[in-house]
Each structure stands twice: as C-alpha cells, then as structure tokens.
Amino acid sequence: IFSASSIVFIGVSSNNPEAISTTSTATIHRLTMKTTKIVPATLIAAATAKLLLVLPLTSFAFVSPSKQMFATNKNMKTMNSAPSAVSLSSIESDTSAAISAAQKQKELEQFPRTKLAHLPTPLEYCPRLSKALNGVNIYIKRDDCTGLATGGNKARKLEWLMAEAIEQGADYVMTQGATQSNHCRQTAAAAAKLGLKCHILLEERVKGDADYNENGNVMLDDLFGSSREKRGPNLDMAAELEAVAEEYRKKGHKVYVIPGGGSNPTGALGYVNCAYELVQQIEELGISVDHICHATGSTGTQAGFVTGLKACGSTIPLLGYGVRFAK
C-alpha cells in the first residue's frame, strides 16, 4: 500500500459483517434500483493507490479496519428489494466525465431538507502522515466538523430525515443506538434545535461503569432534552423501537422513527450529497484519487456514497471497513 496511487477513507458502523453487505446493497437498490457488487477485500485492495483520502465521520471515532468490504460503483447488477418512498429514479446515472457534480446537487432539491450541518466540510491534506507512509498522499474529508453537537457524519443524514419528519407533521422523533451512540446524540440535538421531542433507546452492547452509562454522549442526550430507555444486548433493536413508537402513537403522538445510524434511503441522501461535494473538491484541487475508504456499519453512508459517485459519473472505487464483527 505504501507504493500506492489514490485512496479515500470514510467511517460508519454495523451489527455484523453479513449485515454490512445485506443492508448496504438493499439500501443502494432502494435508492437507484440497482446495487453495487460488494465482495470481501483486505488492505491489499488499495495497494495500487497513491493518494489516500480519509474521512472521519464522527468527532469521537476513526477508521477501524477490523473487517473489510470493498464496494465499487462498477459492476452494477439488479437485486430484489422492497420499494421505498424515497427513489432517486429521477437522478439519472451517467458515466460521462462531463456530468457536473454541482448540477447533480441541484437535483437533490426535490427532496425536503433542513440545514443542520456546516457544509461543505474541508478536504485537508496531511503532509506529515503522507510522508510517514512513504509517499501515499493522504487527504481527510473533515466530516467531524459538521458542527451539530460537536460534529459527526449523522448531521448530514439528519438534514433529510428531520425535514421528512417535519413534513409528515411529527411531534416526536425516535431512534436507537449503543449507549454512547453519536447518532443518538446528534438526533437529540437536531430535535432540540427544531423544537421536536426526542426519545431514544440505548442498547447496552458492552458492560460499562457509571461513567460509561451516564456520562459522555448520554449526558449530552439528557442536556438536549431527550428521554431515553435502556435495552440489553442482542435484541432486535428495530423491532424494540417500533414497539415503543406504537405505544406513543396510541397516546396520540405523531412519531417519526429514525433507524439506527440514520441509515435508510432518506438518510443516505446526505451522503449522495457528500459524494457530489467531495467530487467538486477533488476537481478544484486538481488531484487524482484512486480510492475512497471509510469505516462502515449501518451502511447508509456507504450506500449514499456509491449512489452519488455513480450518479455524477465518478469511477473512484469505494472501500469500506466494518467497524463491528461477529463474536
């Protein structure tokens, strides 16, 4: 890899390696009616690169190469999947290099959006790290600088998710995540900013002390006015969340449910937009990128990126590293 040519890294999360492939391809299919072919890979997949771009997606975490997945916007094939309310069928895919990412961004205006993030985030060159890696040019897409409650990638997704919640007349938003979930923190902050009530389910994936269970993001959840419940490990958290939402609906509330990580077709629009943004920055800098790399978990970020790169005609491969793995 040290003799490589161009790469980009992006961070996300997932329940297990199998879920990474299944969830990501399903979400991409629901966005474009096509899916990207996803196959296992190791760091060797990036060994032909010479420019490395790293995209930290939260302010608290970085890339975790525990498991690898390689996703490229080439070799597209059809995959059966349930239809979705959000469709990018009107955003025509085009492989022509002449297609402008800026023009494609305008097509996203057909979807409701509320501004929450500080965009565009910088694309920052890392000269010392590049030198330490024997000449692999490393750039970081600073999505830790999105600005919503200390930043992170979920701010991009929440711009579209919260807009949809408001459009549907919701008075409550509900979501779920691990005890120290960055996604839950930013959802609680977005709800506070927009005047909506927020309720979150926190899954105890690891045993922690009082600090772990009541400090950090949990304390911020409370400061932003969110109510919360705790769940034990290894439950179907999507089902748990829907059951709680139904209880609130019976009480007369209009509840908008946001899946873990904000990863559904609506949330993925945030990273369709980020792909357009990144392509423009790459063009402005006049650099050639061989790979975009990122951590991947609930896979909405990766699904959005694959869709956005494909739609604006970029052929830069996407390499995702699973941040969770089977026990």
C-alpha positions in Angstrom: 0.0 0.0 0.0 2.9 2.4 0.6 3.6 2.4 -3.1 0.0 3.1 -3.9 -1.6 5.8 -6.0 -5.0 7.2 -4.7 -7.4 6.2 -1.8 -10.2 7.8 0.4 -11.4 6.5 3.8 -14.9 7.0 5.3 -16.3 5.8 8.6 -19.6 4.1 9.6 -20.8 1.1 11.7 -22.7 -2.2 11.5 -24.1 -5.1 13.6 -22.0 -7.7 11.8 -20.1 -8.3 8.6 -23.0 -10.2 7.0 -25.4 -7.3 7.8 -23.0 -4.9 6.1 -23.3 -6.5 2.7 -27.1 -7.2 3.0 -28.1 -3.8 4.4 -25.8 -1.7 2.1 -26.9 -3.4 -1.1 -30.6 -3.2 -0.1 -30.3 0.5 0.6 -28.4 1.2 -2.6 -31.1 -0.7 -4.5 -33.8 1.3 -2.9 -32.0 4.5 -3.9 -31.2 3.6 -7.5 -33.0 0.3 -8.4 -29.5 -1.1 -8.8 -26.9 -2.3 -6.3 -23.2 -2.3 -6.2 -21.4 -5.6 -6.2 -19.8 -6.0 -2.7 -17.1 -8.5 -2.2 -14.7 -9.1 0.7 -11.3 -7.4 0.5 -8.2 -6.6 2.5 -6.0 -3.6 2.6 -4.3 -5.2 -0.5 -7.3 -3.9 -2.5 -5.8 -0.5 -2.1 -2.3 -1.4 -3.0 -2.4 0.2 -6.4 -3.2 3.6 -5.0 -1.0 6.7 -4.4 -3.4 9.2 -3.0 -5.2 8.4 0.2 -8.3 10.3 1.4 -9.5 9.6 5.0 -13.0 10.7 6.0 -13.6 10.6 9.8 -17.4 10.7 10.2 -17.7 11.4 13.9 -15.8 13.5 16.3 -15.1 10.6 18.6 -14.1 7.7 16.3 -11.7 7.0 13.4 -11.3 4.2 10.9 -11.4 0.7 12.4 -10.0 -1.9 9.9 -11.3 -5.0 11.8 -13.2 -6.3 8.9 -13.0 -5.2 5.3 -15.5 -4.8 2.5 -14.8 -3.5 -1.0 -17.5 -1.7 -2.8 -17.1 -0.2 -6.3 -19.6 1.7 -8.4 -18.7 -0.5 -11.3 -20.1 -4.0 -11.9 -23.7 -2.9 -11.0 -26.3 -5.6 -11.0 -30.0 -5.8 -10.2 -31.1 -7.1 -6.8 -34.6 -7.8 -5.5 -35.7 -5.4 -2.7 -38.8 -3.8 -1.3 -39.7 -0.5 -2.8 -39.1 2.7 -0.9 -40.9 6.0 -0.5 -37.6 7.7 -1.5 -36.4 7.0 -5.0 -33.6 8.6 -7.0 -35.0 7.3 -10.3 -35.2 11.0 -11.4 -31.5 11.4 -10.8 -30.2 9.7 -14.0 -27.0 7.8 -13.7 -24.4 8.9 -16.2 -20.9 7.7 -16.7 -19.8 10.7 -18.7 -17.0 12.7 -17.1 -18.7 15.9 -18.3 -21.5 15.5 -15.8 -21.2 18.2 -13.2 -21.5 17.2 -9.5 -22.7 20.7 -8.9 -25.6 20.1 -11.4 -26.4 16.8 -9.7 -26.6 18.6 -6.3 -29.4 20.7 -7.6 -31.4 17.6 -8.4 -31.5 16.8 -4.7 -33.6 19.9 -4.1 -36.7 17.8 -5.0 -36.3 16.2 -1.5 -37.2 18.0 1.7 -34.1 19.2 3.6 -33.4 21.3 6.7 -30.0 22.8 7.2 -28.2 21.5 10.3 -24.6 20.9 9.2 -21.8 23.3 8.5 -21.1 22.4 4.9 -19.0 21.9 2.9 -16.6 20.3 5.3 -12.9 20.8 4.5 -10.8 18.4 2.5 -7.5 18.6 4.3 -4.1 17.4 3.2 -1.9 15.6 5.7 1.7 16.1 4.7 3.4 14.5 7.8 1.2 11.4 7.7 1.7 11.1 4.0 5.5 11.3 4.5 5.3 8.7 7.3 3.5 6.3 4.8 6.3 6.6 2.3 4.6 8.9 -0.2 0.9 7.8 -0.1 -0.8 11.2 -0.3 -3.4 11.3 2.4 -6.3 13.8 2.5 -9.0 13.8 5.2 -12.6 14.8 4.5 -13.4 16.5 7.8 -16.9 15.3 8.5 -16.0 15.6 12.2 -16.6 19.3 11.5 -20.3 19.3 10.7 -21.0 21.4 13.7 -24.1 19.8 15.1 -23.5 19.0 18.8 -19.7 18.5 18.4 -20.0 17.2 14.8 -20.1 13.9 13.0 -21.4 12.2 9.9 -25.0 11.8 11.1 -25.6 15.6 10.8 -25.7 15.1 7.0 -28.3 12.3 7.2 -30.4 14.2 9.8 -30.8 17.2 7.4 -33.0 15.0 5.3 -34.5 12.8 8.0 -35.7 15.7 10.2 -37.1 17.5 7.2 -39.2 14.5 6.3 -40.3 14.2 10.0 -41.4 17.9 9.9 -43.2 17.4 6.5 -45.1 14.4 8.0 -46.2 16.5 11.0 -44.3 14.6 13.6 -44.1 15.9 17.2 -41.8 13.1 18.3 -38.7 11.6 16.7 -37.4 8.3 17.9 -34.2 6.4 17.3 -31.8 3.8 18.8 -28.2 3.1 19.2 -25.5 1.9 21.5 -25.1 3.5 24.9 -22.5 6.1 23.7 -24.1 6.5 20.3 -23.0 9.5 18.3 -26.1 9.1 16.2 -28.4 9.4 19.2 -26.5 12.5 20.4 -26.9 14.3 17.1 -30.6 13.2 16.7 -31.3 14.6 20.2 -29.5 17.9 19.3 -31.4 18.2 16.0 -34.7 17.6 17.7 -33.9 20.3 20.3 -32.9 22.7 17.5 -36.1 22.2 15.6 -38.5 22.1 18.5 -39.4 18.4 18.3 -39.5 15.9 21.2 -37.0 13.1 21.1 -37.0 9.6 22.6 -34.1 7.2 22.2 -33.4 3.5 23.0 -29.9 2.8 24.1 -28.5 -0.7 23.7 -26.1 -2.0 26.3 -23.7 -3.7 23.9 -20.8 -3.7 26.4 -20.8 -3.6 30.2 -19.8 -0.2 31.5 -19.4 1.6 34.8 -21.4 4.6 35.9 -19.3 7.0 33.8 -19.9 5.0 30.6 -23.7 4.7 31.3 -24.3 8.3 32.4 -21.6 10.5 31.1 -20.3 11.5 27.6 -23.0 11.2 24.9 -25.6 10.0 27.4 -25.2 13.3 29.4 -25.5 15.2 26.2 -28.7 13.3 25.3 -30.1 14.5 28.6 -28.9 18.1 28.1 -30.6 18.2 24.8 -33.9 17.2 26.4 -34.2 13.7 25.1 -36.0 11.0 27.1 -34.4 7.6 27.0 -34.8 3.9 27.7 -32.2 1.1 28.0 -32.2 -2.3 26.4 -30.0 -5.3 26.9 -27.6 -6.7 24.2 -28.5 -8.8 21.2 -32.1 -7.7 20.8 -33.9 -6.8 17.6 -33.5 -3.0 18.2 -35.5 -2.1 15.2 -38.5 -4.1 16.5 -38.0 -2.7 20.0 -38.0 0.8 18.6 -41.1 0.3 16.6 -42.9 -1.2 19.6 -42.2 1.9 21.7 -43.2 4.2 18.8 -46.5 2.4 18.6 -47.1 2.9 22.4 -46.6 6.7 21.9 -48.9 6.7 18.8 -51.6 5.2 20.9 -51.2 8.1 23.3 -51.9 10.5 20.4 -48.4 11.4 19.3 -47.2 11.6 15.7 -44.0 9.6 15.8 -41.3 9.6 13.1 -38.9 6.7 13.5 -35.3 7.1 12.5 -33.4 3.7 12.1 -30.1 3.1 13.8 -27.4 5.2 12.3 -30.0 7.2 10.3 -29.4 4.5 7.6 -32.4 4.3 5.2 -32.9 5.8 1.7 -33.8 9.2 3.1 -30.8 9.4 5.4 -28.5 8.1 2.6 -29.3 11.3 0.7 -26.9 13.1 3.0 -24.0 11.1 1.5 -25.3 11.2 -2.0 -24.9 15.0 -1.5 -21.5 14.5 0.2 -20.2 12.5 -2.8 -21.1 15.4 -5.1 -19.4 17.8 -2.6 -16.2 15.7 -2.5 -16.0 15.2 -6.3 -16.2 19.0 -6.7 -13.4 19.5 -4.1 -11.2 16.9 -5.8 -11.7 18.7 -9.1 -11.0 22.1 -7.6 -7.7 20.8 -6.0 -6.7 19.2 -9.3 -5.9 15.8 -7.6 -6.4 12.3 -8.9 -8.0 9.9 -6.3 -7.7 6.2 -6.7 -9.8 5.1 -3.7 -12.3 6.4 -1.2 -12.1 4.4 2.0 -14.3 4.6 5.1 -15.5 2.7 8.2 -18.9 1.1 7.6 -21.5 -0.1 10.0 -25.2 0.6 9.4 -24.1 1.3 5.8 -26.3 4.3 5.0 -23.1 6.4 4.4 -21.7 3.9 2.0 -25.0 3.4 0.2 -25.3 7.1 -0.3 -21.7 7.5 -1.5 -22.0 4.7 -4.0 -25.2 6.2 -5.4 -23.7 9.7 -5.5 -20.5 8.6 -7.2 -22.4 6.6 -9.8 -24.8 9.4 -10.5 -22.2 12.0 -11.2 -20.1 9.7 -13.3 -17.2 9.2 -10.9 -15.3 5.9 -11.2 -13.4 6.2 -7.9 -13.8 2.8 -6.1 -15.2 2.8 -2.6 -13.5 0.7 0.1 -15.4 0.2 3.4 -14.1 -1.2 6.7 -16.6 -2.9 9.0 -16.4 -1.4 12.5 -18.2 -4.3 14.1 -17.7 -8.0 13.6 -19.3 -11.3 14.8 -18.3 -12.5 18.2 
